[in-house]
């Protein structure tokens, strides 16, 4: 049986998780409701413009408004709509997407979600690994030309946002050296074909580079190098050097094992900012992920789709951070559950 203090700690973290998700959902709903967009009015106006119909029977038009408001969960007072959307949030059933009607929100998100997950997981983990390894290795050769060059490059890249570097990549590889197309991609029907693999690779290369380069040679490099230099000055590391241990052994057993613990914490905190940076990156590269879909949904006032995307991102980030917080004492024996 688990100790009482451990059970209390788990329950406390779960309560914080639920409170975070509930608060984020409420703020998102309020922001969407104060937006000056009436999507139902836009749909009916476009339908009449396409068919060339006039207002016609006022009763029929009023009835059409009521049907659309009921379908999209926009009927009733502010509180009634909030309760309706909260119920949909708890059941993860957000109804029909206004943009992709008659498709449901789940169907639209399920198509785009793998693209965003693949991009974020691959880019974030790879940049974290590369940045920490390079930072630790360079610290062993402090004062060399390579160390000075990489440090200067990292200082330049660190303050640059993902999307600014993405614009640079677009200009270089989209116009000067047109190796990649910036138009929306069309996937082949056969997912096991070579053409499908090449298409996905070309679509992911530039967005992934914009995240990996800034992340690896920016903060992860600078922070791991700083921590490694601090460890090198410690007595236990100096004792290892006096014993004549190989640099590879010192790197693996002394440097990496000690710098990765706080870097894991930084990685879990960084999860909360990943989605925002990827959103702009996806829009710039016409990448078919949730970021581009969210941008389109906000512009169109598609409340169900926006709430569906934001809710999934809120849950994903909050749960990942909570799991990392619960597992961290198992990674670092110096931390204890309280």
Buried (B, 14 or more C-beta within 10 A) or exposed (E): EEEEEBEEBBEEBEEBBEEBBEEBBEEBBEEBEEEEBBBBEEBBEEEBEEEEEEEEEEEEBEEBBEEBBEBBBBBEEEEEBBEBBBEBBEEEEBBBBBBBBEEBBBEBBEEBBEBBEBBBEBBBEBBBEBBBBBBBBBBBEEEEEEBEEBBEBBEEBBEBBBBEBBBEBBEBBBEEEEEBEEEEBEEBEEEEEEEBEEBBEEBBBBBBBBBBBBBBBBBBBBBBBEBBBEBBEEEEBEEBEEEEBEEEEBBEEBBBEBBBBEBBBBBBEBBBEBBBBBBBBBBBBBBBBBBBBBBBBBEBBBBBBBBBBBBBBBBBBBBBBBEBBBEBBEEBEEEEBE
